[in-house]
Amino acid sequence: MDITKDIQPMTNFRNHSAEVLRHLRETKRAVVLTVNGKAAAVLQDAEEYQRLMDIAALASEDEAARQADDDVAHGRTRPAREVFDELRSKYKIPR
C-alpha cells in the first residue's frame, strides 16, 4: 500500500472517480476512502476482490478440515447411527 496514493478523502473520489478507478485497475491495490480523516470505506478492483474471495473460501475449507482432523484426534466424534437414532428419538421420527 502506498499511503500517498492509496488513502484518499471521499471528496477526492467524488470529484475524480474515473482517475481513482483507473488507478485501481493499473495497480490492483485497494484505495481507502476517508471521511474527516478516518477510514470509511475500501474501494477494490473487482478482479482482486474475486481473488480474495477465492482465497477466503479455500482458507475456510482448509480450516474446516483442520478442525475435523482435530476432533477425530481428540475423540470428539460419534458414529452417525448413534446421532441419527438420537435425533429420531428427540423429534419422534419413526424408522
Helices and strands as residue ranges (DSSP letters): H 3-6, E 7-9, H 10-15, H 17-27, E 31-35, E 38-43, H 46-73, H 80-90
